[in-house]
């Protein structure tokens, strides 16, 4: 079916959880991420990058493998940030990602949640937030392998 989507919130961190995404570059990075998702013929509902991580809410068509889309988003945006020379060294995303699914009736709330990341993270760290996602979705995990510290 042409309009069949699975709604997923993708969450992934900057390598070493470093704060490398600056406010002055966010809008341009958001547009670039949107372009990658749309170029792969998927639906982007909202994107928001914090200094050390990103949230992207997408509608994924059944014909696209999620891991392929995330690979394209991460590689494409890494290359974009490095071409722009927005960071002193090399920019990259940490290995892995979280993907959390939602029903259509939940989308308005999740879009608002992603748009309000600054206010949300004034109260809770990304680390705490991510662990809450894993607990809420009952995803077994070993914390040693979730967050690779900066070296």
N, CA, C and O atoms as a GROMACS GRO file, in nm:
protein
  604
    1UNK      N    1   0.084  -0.118   0.000
    1UNK     CA    2   0.000   0.000   0.000
    1UNK      C    3   0.088   0.124   0.000
    1UNK      O    4   0.187   0.132   0.074
    2UNK      N    5   0.054   0.219  -0.081
    2UNK     CA    6   0.136   0.339  -0.100
    2UNK      C    7   0.150   0.425   0.025
    2UNK      O    8   0.256   0.484   0.048
    3UNK      N    9   0.046   0.432   0.106
    3UNK     CA   10   0.050   0.520   0.223
    3UNK      C   11   0.060   0.442   0.354
    3UNK      O   12   0.008   0.487   0.456
    4UNK      N   13   0.124   0.328   0.353
    4UNK     CA   14   0.144   0.248   0.473
    4UNK      C   15   0.276   0.286   0.537
    4UNK      O   16   0.381   0.278   0.474
    5UNK      N   17   0.270   0.327   0.663
    5UNK     CA   18   0.390   0.367   0.735
    5UNK      C   19   0.391   0.307   0.875
    5UNK      O   20   0.286   0.285   0.936
    6UNK      N   21   0.510   0.280   0.925
    6UNK     CA   22   0.532   0.252   1.066
    6UNK      C   23   0.593   0.379   1.123
    6UNK      O   24   0.693   0.427   1.071
    7UNK      N   25   0.535   0.433   1.228
    7UNK     CA   26   0.584   0.558   1.287
    7UNK      C   27   0.688   0.526   1.394
    7UNK      O   28   0.659   0.459   1.492
    8UNK      N   29   0.809   0.576   1.373
    8UNK     CA   30   0.921   0.545   1.460
    8UNK      C   31   0.995   0.672   1.501
    8UNK      O   32   1.021   0.760   1.420
    9UNK      N   33   1.028   0.677   1.629
    9UNK     CA   34   1.117   0.782   1.678
    9UNK      C   35   1.257   0.723   1.683
    9UNK      O   36   1.282   0.625   1.753
   10UNK      N   37   1.347   0.783   1.608
   10UNK     CA   38   1.487   0.740   1.607
   10UNK      C   39   1.564   0.830   1.702
   10UNK      O   40   1.546   0.952   1.702
   11UNK      N   41   1.650   0.771   1.781
   11UNK     CA   42   1.733   0.846   1.876
   11UNK      C   43   1.875   0.793   1.864
   11UNK      O   44   1.899   0.673   1.875
   12UNK      N   45   1.970   0.885   1.841
   12UNK     CA   46   2.110   0.844   1.837
   12UNK      C   47   2.197   0.958   1.885
   12UNK      O   48   2.159   1.075   1.880
   13UNK      N   49   2.316   0.921   1.933
   13UNK     CA   50   2.405   1.016   2.000
   13UNK      C   51   2.526   1.052   1.916
   13UNK      O   52   2.569   0.975   1.829
   14UNK      N   53   2.579   1.170   1.943
   14UNK     CA   54   2.707   1.210   1.886
   14UNK      C   55   2.814   1.118   1.946
   14UNK      O   56   2.805   1.081   2.064
   15UNK      N   57   2.912   1.083   1.866
   15UNK     CA   58   3.020   0.996   1.913
   15UNK      C   59   3.080   1.048   2.043
   15UNK      O   60   3.115   1.166   2.054
   16UNK      N   61   3.090   0.959   2.141
   16UNK     CA   62   3.144   0.997   2.271
   16UNK      C   63   3.052   1.090   2.349
   16UNK      O   64   3.091   1.146   2.451
   17UNK      N   65   2.928   1.106   2.301
   17UNK     CA   66   2.829   1.196   2.363
   17UNK      C   67   2.883   1.337   2.381
   17UNK      O   68   2.849   1.407   2.476
   18UNK      N   69   2.968   1.377   2.288
   18UNK     CA   70   3.021   1.513   2.294
   18UNK      C   71   2.916   1.612   2.246
   18UNK      O   72   2.832   1.580   2.162
   19UNK      N   73   2.921   1.733   2.300
   19UNK     CA   74   2.827   1.839   2.260
   19UNK      C   75   2.885   1.914   2.140
   19UNK      O   76   2.951   2.017   2.156
   20UNK      N   77   2.860   1.861   2.020
   20UNK     CA   78   2.921   1.916   1.898
   20UNK      C   79   2.821   1.981   1.805
   20UNK      O   80   2.861   2.044   1.706
   21UNK      N   81   2.692   1.969   1.832
   21UNK     CA   82   2.591   2.029   1.745
   21UNK      C   83   2.553   2.164   1.806
   21UNK      O   84   2.484   2.171   1.908
   22UNK      N   85   2.600   2.270   1.744
   22UNK     CA   86   2.580   2.405   1.796
   22UNK      C   87   2.449   2.464   1.744
   22UNK      O   88   2.405   2.433   1.634
   23UNK      N   89   2.387   2.549   1.827
   23UNK     CA   90   2.258   2.610   1.790
   23UNK      C   91   2.264   2.680   1.655
   23UNK      O   92   2.168   2.674   1.578
   24UNK      N   93   2.375   2.744   1.626
   24UNK     CA   94   2.386   2.820   1.500
   24UNK      C   95   2.377   2.729   1.377
   24UNK      O   96   2.349   2.778   1.267
   25UNK      N   97   2.401   2.599   1.394
   25UNK     CA   98   2.401   2.504   1.281
   25UNK      C   99   2.280   2.412   1.278
   25UNK      O  100   2.259   2.339   1.182
   26UNK      N  101   2.199   2.415   1.384
   26UNK     CA  102   2.089   2.319   1.397
   26UNK      C  103   1.990   2.324   1.281
   26UNK      O  104   1.954   2.220   1.226
   27UNK      N  105   1.947   2.443   1.245
   27UNK     CA  106   1.844   2.453   1.140
   27UNK      C  107   1.894   2.394   1.009
   27UNK      O  108   1.821   2.322   0.940
   28UNK      N  109   2.018   2.425   0.973
   28UNK     CA  110   2.073   2.372   0.849
   28UNK      C  111   2.089   2.219   0.856
   28UNK      O  112   2.064   2.149   0.759
   29UNK      N  113   2.131   2.168   0.972
   29UNK     CA  114   2.143   2.023   0.990
   29UNK      C  115   2.005   1.958   0.984
   29UNK      O  116   1.990   1.851   0.924
   30UNK      N  117   1.905   2.020   1.046
   30UNK     CA  118   1.769   1.966   1.040
   30UNK      C  119   1.722   1.956   0.894
   30UNK      O  120   1.664   1.854   0.855
   31UNK      N  121   1.747   2.059   0.815
   31UNK     CA  122   1.707   2.057   0.674
   31UNK      C  123   1.779   1.946   0.599
   31UNK      O  124   1.720   1.878   0.516
   32UNK      N  125   1.906   1.928   0.629
   32UNK     CA  126   1.983   1.824   0.561
   32UNK      C  127   1.931   1.685   0.598
   32UNK      O  128   1.915   1.600   0.510
   33UNK      N  129   1.905   1.662   0.726
   33UNK     CA  130   1.850   1.534   0.770
   33UNK      C  131   1.714   1.508   0.705
   33UNK      O  132   1.686   1.397   0.661
   34UNK      N  133   1.631   1.611   0.698
   34UNK     CA  134   1.501   1.600   0.633
   34UNK      C  135   1.518   1.558   0.487
   34UNK      O  136   1.446   1.472   0.437
   35UNK      N  137   1.614   1.620   0.420
   35UNK     CA  138   1.640   1.587   0.280
   35UNK      C  139   1.681   1.442   0.259
   35UNK      O  140   1.638   1.379   0.163
   36UNK      N  141   1.763   1.390   0.348
   36UNK     CA  142   1.805   1.250   0.337
   36UNK      C  143   1.685   1.158   0.350
   36UNK      O  144   1.667   1.068   0.268
   37UNK      N  145   1.602   1.181   0.451
   37UNK     CA  146   1.485   1.096   0.474
   37UNK      C  147   1.390   1.104   0.354
   37UNK      O  148   1.341   1.001   0.308
   38UNK      N  149   1.364   1.223   0.306
   38UNK     CA  150   1.272   1.240   0.192
   38UNK      C  151   1.329   1.182   0.064
   38UNK      O  152   1.256   1.126  -0.018
   39UNK      N  153   1.460   1.196   0.045
   39UNK     CA  154   1.524   1.141  -0.075
   39UNK      C  155   1.510   0.988  -0.078
   39UNK      O  156   1.505   0.929  -0.185
   40UNK      N  157   1.503   0.926   0.039
   40UNK     CA  158   1.484   0.780   0.049
   40UNK      C  159   1.335   0.745   0.045
   40UNK      O  160   1.297   0.630   0.069
   41UNK      N  161   1.252   0.845   0.013
   41UNK     CA  162   1.107   0.828  -0.003
   41UNK      C  163   1.036   0.782   0.124
   41UNK      O  164   0.942   0.704   0.120
   42UNK      N  165   1.085   0.834   0.238
   42UNK     CA  166   1.022   0.810   0.367
   42UNK      C  167   0.961   0.942   0.413
   42UNK      O  168   0.991   1.047   0.358
   43UNK      N  169   0.876   0.935   0.514
   43UNK     CA  170   0.808   1.055   0.562
   43UNK      C  171   0.876   1.105   0.689
   43UNK      O  172   0.888   1.030   0.786
   44UNK      N  173   0.921   1.229   0.689
   44UNK     CA  174   0.978   1.289   0.809
   44UNK      C  175   0.872   1.376   0.875
   44UNK      O  176   0.816   1.466   0.812
   45UNK      N  177   0.844   1.348   1.002
   45UNK     CA  178   0.742   1.423   1.075
   45UNK      C  179   0.804   1.535   1.158
   45UNK      O  180   0.748   1.645   1.164
   46UNK      N  181   0.919   1.510   1.220
   46UNK     CA  182   0.987   1.614   1.297
   46UNK      C  183   1.130   1.566   1.324
   46UNK      O  184   1.156   1.447   1.339
   47UNK      N  185   1.220   1.663   1.332
   47UNK     CA  186   1.359   1.635   1.367
   47UNK      C  187   1.404   1.741   1.466
   47UNK      O  188   1.368   1.858   1.453
   48UNK      N  189   1.483   1.701   1.563
   48UNK     CA  190   1.540   1.797   1.657
   48UNK      C  191   1.674   1.743   1.709
   48UNK      O  192   1.681   1.634   1.765
   49UNK      N  193   1.777   1.822   1.687
   49UNK     CA  194   1.910   1.786   1.736
   49UNK      C  195   1.943   1.868   1.859
   49UNK      O  196   1.929   1.990   1.861
   50UNK      N  197   1.988   1.798   1.959
   50UNK     CA  198   2.045   1.861   2.078
   50UNK      C  199   2.197   1.862   2.058
   50UNK      O  200   2.245   1.801   1.962
   51UNK      N  201   2.272   1.928   2.144
   51UNK     CA  202   2.417   1.931   2.124
   51UNK      C  203   2.482   1.793   2.115
   51UNK      O  204   2.583   1.777   2.046
   52UNK      N  205   2.425   1.693   2.184
   52UNK     CA  206   2.490   1.561   2.189
   52UNK      C  207   2.406   1.446   2.135
   52UNK      O  208   2.450   1.331   2.141
   53UNK      N  209   2.288   1.473   2.083
   53UNK     CA  210   2.205   1.365   2.028
   53UNK      C  211   2.096   1.420   1.937
   53UNK      O  212   2.073   1.540   1.930
   54UNK      N  213   2.030   1.327   1.867
   54UNK     CA  214   1.924   1.365   1.773
   54UNK      C  215   1.800   1.280   1.795
   54UNK      O  216   1.808   1.163   1.832
   55UNK      N  217   1.684   1.341   1.770
   55UNK     CA  218   1.555   1.272   1.768
   55UNK      C  219   1.495   1.297   1.629
   55UNK      O  220   1.490   1.411   1.583
   56UNK      N  221   1.451   1.192   1.564
   56UNK     CA  222   1.387   1.204   1.434
   56UNK      C  223   1.262   1.116   1.437
   56UNK      O  224   1.272   0.996   1.465
   57UNK      N  225   1.146   1.173   1.408
   57UNK     CA  226   1.023   1.096   1.399
   57UNK      C  227   0.990   1.078   1.252
   57UNK      O  228   0.973   1.175   1.178
   58UNK      N  229   0.981   0.952   1.211
   58UNK     CA  230   0.960   0.921   1.070
   58UNK      C  231   0.839   0.831   1.050
   58UNK      O  232   0.794   0.764   1.143
   59UNK      N  233   0.790   0.832   0.929
   59UNK     CA  234   0.698   0.731   0.881
   59UNK      C  235   0.779   0.643   0.787
   59UNK      O  236   0.821   0.689   0.681
   60UNK      N  237   0.800   0.519   0.824
   60UNK     CA  238   0.883   0.426   0.746
   60UNK      C  239   0.794   0.336   0.662
   60UNK      O  240   0.706   0.268   0.714
   61UNK      N  241   0.820   0.336   0.533
   61UNK     CA  242   0.745   0.247   0.442
   61UNK      C  243   0.797   0.103   0.459
   61UNK      O  244   0.913   0.083   0.492
   62UNK      N  245   0.711   0.005   0.437
   62UNK     CA  246   0.753  -0.135   0.455
   62UNK      C  247   0.865  -0.179   0.360
   62UNK      O  248   0.935  -0.276   0.388
   63UNK      N  249   0.882  -0.109   0.250
   63UNK     CA  250   0.984  -0.147   0.152
   63UNK      C  251   1.126  -0.105   0.194
   63UNK      O  252   1.223  -0.146   0.130
   64UNK      N  253   1.139  -0.025   0.299
   64UNK     CA  254   1.270   0.026   0.342
   64UNK      C  255   1.310  -0.041   0.472
   64UNK      O  256   1.232  -0.045   0.567
   65UNK      N  257   1.431  -0.093   0.477
   65UNK     CA  258   1.485  -0.149   0.601
   65UNK      C  259   1.528  -0.033   0.691
   65UNK      O  260   1.599   0.057   0.647
   66UNK      N  261   1.484  -0.037   0.815
   66UNK     CA  262   1.516   0.071   0.909
   66UNK      C  263   1.666   0.090   0.921
   66UNK      O  264   1.714   0.203   0.919
   67UNK      N  265   1.741  -0.017   0.934
   67UNK     CA  266   1.886  -0.004   0.951
   67UNK      C  267   1.951   0.062   0.830
   67UNK      O  268   2.050   0.133   0.846
   68UNK      N  269   1.898   0.040   0.710
   68UNK     CA  270   1.951   0.106   0.591
   68UNK      C  271   1.925   0.256   0.595
   68UNK      O  272   2.013   0.336   0.563
   69UNK      N  273   1.804   0.294   0.635
   69UNK     CA  274   1.772   0.436   0.644
   69UNK      C  275   1.859   0.505   0.749
   69UNK      O  276   1.914   0.612   0.722
   70UNK      N  277   1.872   0.446   0.867
   70UNK     CA  278   1.953   0.508   0.971
   70UNK      C  279   2.098   0.517   0.926
   70UNK      O  280   2.164   0.618   0.951
   71UNK      N  281   2.149   0.414   0.860
   71UNK     CA  282   2.286   0.418   0.807
   71UNK      C  283   2.302   0.537   0.713
   71UNK      O  284   2.398   0.613   0.724
   72UNK      N  285   2.207   0.554   0.619
   72UNK     CA  286   2.214   0.664   0.523
   72UNK      C  287   2.207   0.800   0.593
   72UNK      O  288   2.281   0.892   0.557
   73UNK      N  289   2.119   0.812   0.693
   73UNK     CA  290   2.105   0.937   0.768
   73UNK      C  291   2.234   0.971   0.841
   73UNK      O  292   2.281   1.084   0.837
   74UNK      N  293   2.290   0.872   0.909
   74UNK     CA  294   2.410   0.898   0.990
   74UNK      C  295   2.533   0.924   0.903
   74UNK      O  296   2.609   1.016   0.931
   75UNK      N  297   2.552   0.844   0.798
   75UNK     CA  298   2.668   0.865   0.710
   75UNK      C  299   2.654   0.997   0.636
   75UNK      O  300   2.750   1.075   0.629
   76UNK      N  301   2.536   1.023   0.581
   76UNK     CA  302   2.516   1.146   0.505
   76UNK      C  303   2.534   1.270   0.590
   76UNK      O  304   2.598   1.366   0.548
   77UNK      N  305   2.477   1.270   0.710
   77UNK     CA  306   2.489   1.388   0.796
   77UNK      C  307   2.630   1.403   0.854
   77UNK      O  308   2.676   1.515   0.873
   78UNK      N  309   2.697   1.292   0.880
   78UNK     CA  310   2.837   1.299   0.925
   78UNK      C  311   2.922   1.366   0.818
   78UNK      O  312   2.998   1.458   0.848
   79UNK      N  313   2.907   1.321   0.695
   79UNK     CA  314   2.984   1.380   0.584
   79UNK      C  315   2.950   1.528   0.567
   79UNK      O  316   3.038   1.610   0.542
   80UNK      N  317   2.822   1.562   0.580
   80UNK     CA  318   2.778   1.700   0.567
   80UNK      C  319   2.843   1.789   0.673
   80UNK      O  320   2.899   1.894   0.640
   81UNK      N  321   2.836   1.748   0.799
   81UNK     CA  322   2.894   1.827   0.909
   81UNK      C  323   3.045   1.841   0.890
   81UNK      O  324   3.101   1.948   0.911
   82UNK      N  325   3.111   1.734   0.850
   82UNK     CA  326   3.256   1.741   0.830
   82UNK      C  327   3.293   1.830   0.711
   82UNK      O  328   3.393   1.902   0.716
   83UNK      N  329   3.213   1.826   0.602
   83UNK     CA  330   3.238   1.916   0.488
   83UNK      C  331   3.222   2.062   0.529
   83UNK      O  332   3.296   2.149   0.484
   84UNK      N  333   3.123   2.088   0.616
   84UNK     CA  334   3.097   2.224   0.663
   84UNK      C  335   3.203   2.271   0.764
   84UNK      O  336   3.215   2.391   0.790
   85UNK      N  337   3.278   2.177   0.820
   85UNK     CA  338   3.382   2.207   0.921
   85UNK      C  339   3.324   2.281   1.041
   85UNK      O  340   3.378   2.381   1.088
   86UNK      N  341   3.212   2.228   1.089
   86UNK     CA  342   3.145   2.289   1.204
   86UNK      C  343   3.211   2.254   1.336
   86UNK      O  344   3.184   2.318   1.437
   87UNK      N  345   3.295   2.152   1.336
   87UNK     CA  346   3.364   2.113   1.459
   87UNK      C  347   3.515   2.116   1.434
   87UNK      O  348   3.561   2.102   1.320
   88UNK      N  349   3.590   2.133   1.542
   88UNK     CA  350   3.735   2.142   1.530
   88UNK      C  351   3.800   2.015   1.480
   88UNK      O  352   3.895   2.021   1.402
   89UNK      N  353   3.749   1.901   1.521
   89UNK     CA  354   3.804   1.773   1.478
   89UNK      C  355   3.708   1.704   1.382
   89UNK      O  356   3.647   1.768   1.296
   90UNK      N  357   3.697   1.575   1.399
   90UNK     CA  358   3.609   1.495   1.314
   90UNK      C  359   3.476   1.472   1.386
   90UNK      O  360   3.473   1.432   1.503
   91UNK      N  361   3.367   1.498   1.317
   91UNK     CA  362   3.233   1.472   1.370
   91UNK      C  363   3.191   1.331   1.332
   91UNK      O  364   3.226   1.282   1.224
   92UNK      N  365   3.116   1.266   1.419
   92UNK     CA  366   3.058   1.137   1.388
   92UNK      C  367   2.948   1.104   1.486
   92UNK      O  368   2.942   1.159   1.596
   93UNK      N  369   2.861   1.014   1.445
   93UNK     CA  370   2.757   0.963   1.533
   93UNK      C  371   2.806   0.835   1.597
   93UNK      O  372   2.881   0.759   1.536
   94UNK      N  373   2.764   0.812   1.720
   94UNK     CA  374   2.799   0.690   1.791
   94UNK      C  375   2.733   0.571   1.722
   94UNK      O  376   2.627   0.585   1.661
   95UNK      N  377   2.795   0.455   1.731
   95UNK     CA  378   2.739   0.334   1.674
   95UNK      C  379   2.604   0.303   1.740
   95UNK      O  380   2.587   0.324   1.860
   96UNK      N  381   2.511   0.253   1.663
   96UNK     CA  382   2.382   0.212   1.716
   96UNK      C  383   2.280   0.324   1.720
   96UNK      O  384   2.311   0.441   1.693
   97UNK      N  385   2.157   0.287   1.755
   97UNK     CA  386   2.046   0.382   1.764
   97UNK      C  387   1.931   0.316   1.836
   97UNK      O  388   1.926   0.194   1.850
   98UNK      N  389   1.839   0.398   1.882
   98UNK     CA  390   1.714   0.347   1.938
   98UNK      C  391   1.603   0.378   1.840
   98UNK      O  392   1.605   0.482   1.774
   99UNK      N  393   1.507   0.289   1.830
   99UNK     CA  394   1.389   0.310   1.746
   99UNK      C  395   1.267   0.269   1.828
   99UNK      O  396   1.256   0.155   1.873
  100UNK      N  397   1.175   0.364   1.845
  100UNK     CA  398   1.059   0.344   1.930
  100UNK      C  399   0.934   0.372   1.849
  100UNK      O  400   0.922   0.479   1.788
  101UNK      N  401   0.840   0.277   1.847
  101UNK     CA  402   0.724   0.290   1.759
  101UNK      C  403   0.605   0.353   1.831
  101UNK      O  404   0.590   0.344   1.953
  102UNK      N  405   0.519   0.417   1.750
  102UNK     CA  406   0.402   0.486   1.802
  102UNK      C  407   0.284   0.466   1.708
  102UNK      O  408   0.300   0.450   1.587
  103UNK      N  409   0.166   0.466   1.768
  103UNK     CA  410   0.044   0.462   1.690
  103UNK      C  411   0.009   0.603   1.641
  103UNK      O  412   0.060   0.702   1.693
  104UNK      N  413  -0.076   0.610   1.541
  104UNK     CA  414  -0.113   0.739   1.482
  104UNK      C  415  -0.168   0.836   1.585
  104UNK      O  416  -0.140   0.956   1.579
  105UNK      N  417  -0.246   0.786   1.680
  105UNK     CA  418  -0.306   0.874   1.781
  105UNK      C  419  -0.203   0.935   1.877
  105UNK      O  420  -0.235   1.030   1.947
  106UNK      N  421  -0.083   0.882   1.881
  106UNK     CA  422   0.022   0.933   1.970
  106UNK      C  423   0.112   1.037   1.903
  106UNK      O  424   0.193   1.100   1.970
  107UNK      N  425   0.100   1.057   1.773
  107UNK     CA  426   0.196   1.138   1.699
  107UNK      C  427   0.201   1.284   1.744
  107UNK      O  428   0.310   1.339   1.756
  108UNK      N  429   0.087   1.346   1.769
  108UNK     CA  430   0.086   1.487   1.810
  108UNK      C  431   0.166   1.506   1.938
  108UNK      O  432   0.245   1.600   1.949
  109UNK      N  433   0.147   1.417   2.034
  109UNK     CA  434   0.221   1.425   2.161
  109UNK      C  435   0.370   1.403   2.140
  109UNK      O  436   0.452   1.473   2.201
  110UNK      N  437   0.408   1.308   2.056
  110UNK     CA  438   0.550   1.279   2.034
  110UNK      C  439   0.616   1.392   1.956
  110UNK      O  440   0.731   1.427   1.983
  111UNK      N  441   0.546   1.449   1.860
  111UNK     CA  442   0.600   1.563   1.786
  111UNK      C  443   0.629   1.678   1.882
  111UNK      O  444   0.736   1.739   1.876
  112UNK      N  445   0.536   1.707   1.970
  112UNK     CA  446   0.554   1.814   2.069
  112UNK      C  447   0.672   1.783   2.160
  112UNK      O  448   0.753   1.871   2.191
  113UNK      N  449   0.682   1.658   2.204
  113UNK     CA  450   0.793   1.616   2.290
  113UNK      C  451   0.928   1.640   2.220
  113UNK      O  452   1.022   1.691   2.282
  114UNK      N  453   0.937   1.604   2.094
  114UNK     CA  454   1.063   1.622   2.021
  114UNK      C  455   1.092   1.771   2.000
  114UNK      O  456   1.206   1.813   2.014
  115UNK      N  457   0.991   1.849   1.968
  115UNK     CA  458   1.010   1.993   1.949
  115UNK      C  459   1.053   2.063   2.077
  115UNK      O  460   1.121   2.165   2.072
  116UNK      N  461   1.014   2.010   2.192
  116UNK     CA  462   1.043   2.072   2.322
  116UNK      C  463   1.166   2.014   2.391
  116UNK      O  464   1.172   2.013   2.514
  117UNK      N  465   1.262   1.967   2.315
  117UNK     CA  466   1.379   1.902   2.374
  117UNK      C  467   1.459   1.993   2.468
  117UNK      O  468   1.507   1.945   2.571
  118UNK      N  469   1.474   2.121   2.436
  118UNK     CA  470   1.550   2.209   2.526
  118UNK      C  471   1.488   2.214   2.665
  118UNK      O  472   1.557   2.201   2.766
  119UNK      N  473   1.355   2.232   2.671
  119UNK     CA  474   1.287   2.236   2.800
  119UNK      C  475   1.296   2.100   2.870
  119UNK      O  476   1.316   2.093   2.991
  120UNK      N  477   1.280   1.995   2.794
  120UNK     CA  478   1.285   1.860   2.851
  120UNK      C  479   1.422   1.833   2.914
  120UNK      O  480   1.431   1.779   3.024
  121UNK      N  481   1.528   1.870   2.843
  121UNK     CA  482   1.662   1.840   2.892
  121UNK      C  483   1.712   1.940   2.996
  121UNK      O  484   1.823   1.925   3.048
  122UNK      N  485   1.634   2.039   3.027
  122UNK     CA  486   1.665   2.123   3.143
  122UNK      C  487   1.636   2.046   3.271
  122UNK      O  488   1.685   2.081   3.378
  123UNK      N  489   1.554   1.939   3.260
  123UNK     CA  490   1.512   1.862   3.377
  123UNK      C  491   1.575   1.722   3.382
  123UNK      O  492   1.588   1.665   3.490
  124UNK      N  493   1.614   1.668   3.268
  124UNK     CA  494   1.663   1.531   3.262
  124UNK      C  495   1.775   1.521   3.158
  124UNK      O  496   1.767   1.584   3.052
  125UNK      N  497   1.877   1.444   3.188
  125UNK     CA  498   1.988   1.429   3.094
  125UNK      C  499   1.948   1.333   2.982
  125UNK      O  500   1.851   1.259   2.994
  126UNK      N  501   2.024   1.336   2.874
  126UNK     CA  502   2.002   1.243   2.764
  126UNK      C  503   2.019   1.100   2.812
  126UNK      O  504   1.941   1.012   2.775
  127UNK      N  505   2.118   1.076   2.893
  127UNK     CA  506   2.143   0.942   2.948
  127UNK      C  507   2.019   0.892   3.022
  127UNK      O  508   1.973   0.780   2.999
  128UNK      N  509   1.966   0.973   3.112
  128UNK     CA  510   1.846   0.935   3.187
  128UNK      C  511   1.727   0.914   3.095
  128UNK      O  512   1.650   0.819   3.111
  129UNK      N  513   1.713   1.004   2.996
  129UNK     CA  514   1.602   0.994   2.901
  129UNK      C  515   1.608   0.862   2.825
  129UNK      O  516   1.506   0.793   2.812
  130UNK      N  517   1.724   0.827   2.776
  130UNK     CA  518   1.738   0.706   2.696
  130UNK      C  519   1.710   0.581   2.779
  130UNK      O  520   1.644   0.488   2.732
  131UNK      N  521   1.761   0.579   2.902
  131UNK     CA  522   1.734   0.465   2.989
  131UNK      C  523   1.585   0.452   3.018
  131UNK      O  524   1.534   0.341   3.031
  132UNK      N  525   1.514   0.565   3.030
  132UNK     CA  526   1.369   0.561   3.050
  132UNK      C  527   1.298   0.500   2.928
  132UNK      O  528   1.204   0.423   2.944
  133UNK      N  529   1.344   0.536   2.808
  133UNK     CA  530   1.287   0.475   2.687
  133UNK      C  531   1.304   0.324   2.692
  133UNK      O  532   1.209   0.249   2.668
  134UNK      N  533   1.423   0.279   2.723
  134UNK     CA  534   1.450   0.135   2.726
  134UNK      C  535   1.363   0.065   2.830
  134UNK      O  536   1.312  -0.045   2.805
  135UNK      N  537   1.346   0.128   2.945
  135UNK     CA  538   1.262   0.069   3.049
  135UNK      C  539   1.115   0.067   3.006
  135UNK      O  540   1.047  -0.034   3.021
  136UNK      N  541   1.066   0.180   2.953
  136UNK     CA  542   0.926   0.190   2.911
  136UNK      C  543   0.893   0.086   2.804
  136UNK      O  544   0.784   0.030   2.804
  137UNK      N  545   0.988   0.062   2.713
  137UNK     CA  546   0.964  -0.033   2.605
  137UNK      C  547   1.012  -0.174   2.640
  137UNK      O  548   1.011  -0.264   2.555
  138UNK      N  549   1.053  -0.192   2.766
  138UNK     CA  550   1.096  -0.323   2.817
  138UNK      C  551   1.205  -0.385   2.730
  138UNK      O  552   1.197  -0.502   2.692
  139UNK      N  553   1.305  -0.304   2.698
  139UNK     CA  554   1.417  -0.350   2.618
  139UNK      C  555   1.532  -0.386   2.711
  139UNK      O  556   1.585  -0.301   2.782
  140UNK      N  557   1.568  -0.514   2.710
  140UNK     CA  558   1.681  -0.557   2.793
  140UNK      C  559   1.808  -0.495   2.738
  140UNK      O  560   1.826  -0.483   2.617
  141UNK      N  561   1.895  -0.454   2.829
  141UNK     CA  562   2.018  -0.387   2.786
  141UNK      C  563   2.125  -0.397   2.892
  141UNK      O  564   2.097  -0.422   3.009
  142UNK      N  565   2.246  -0.378   2.849
  142UNK     CA  566   2.360  -0.368   2.938
  142UNK      C  567   2.414  -0.227   2.920
  142UNK      O  568   2.465  -0.192   2.814
  143UNK      N  569   2.402  -0.147   3.024
  143UNK     CA  570   2.438  -0.005   3.014
  143UNK      C  571   2.581   0.017   2.968
  143UNK      O  572   2.612   0.122   2.909
  144UNK      N  573   2.670  -0.079   2.993
  144UNK     CA  574   2.810  -0.065   2.949
  144UNK      C  575   2.821  -0.051   2.798
  144UNK      O  576   2.918   0.004   2.747
  145UNK      N  577   2.721  -0.102   2.725
  145UNK     CA  578   2.729  -0.102   2.579
  145UNK      C  579   2.639   0.003   2.514
  145UNK      O  580   2.639   0.017   2.392
  146UNK      N  581   2.565   0.076   2.593
  146UNK     CA  582   2.474   0.177   2.536
  146UNK      C  583   2.548   0.308   2.511
  146UNK      O  584   2.534   0.366   2.403
  147UNK      N  585   2.623   0.352   2.607
  147UNK     CA  586   2.685   0.483   2.598
  147UNK      C  587   2.836   0.469   2.602
  147UNK      O  588   2.896   0.445   2.707
  148UNK      N  589   2.896   0.485   2.487
  148UNK     CA  590   3.041   0.479   2.479
  148UNK      C  591   3.096   0.616   2.518
  148UNK      O  592   3.067   0.715   2.451
  149UNK      N  593   3.174   0.623   2.625
  149UNK     CA  594   3.225   0.753   2.669
  149UNK      C  595   3.327   0.811   2.574
  149UNK      O  596   3.389   0.739   2.496
  150UNK      N  597   3.344   0.942   2.581
  150UNK     CA  598   3.447   1.009   2.501
  150UNK      C  599   3.583   0.959   2.546
  150UNK      O  600   3.608   0.939   2.665
  151UNK      N  601   3.670   0.940   2.450
  151UNK     CA  602   3.805   0.890   2.484
  151UNK      C  603   3.904   1.004   2.493
  151UNK      O  604   4.022   0.981   2.520
   0.00000   0.00000   0.00000
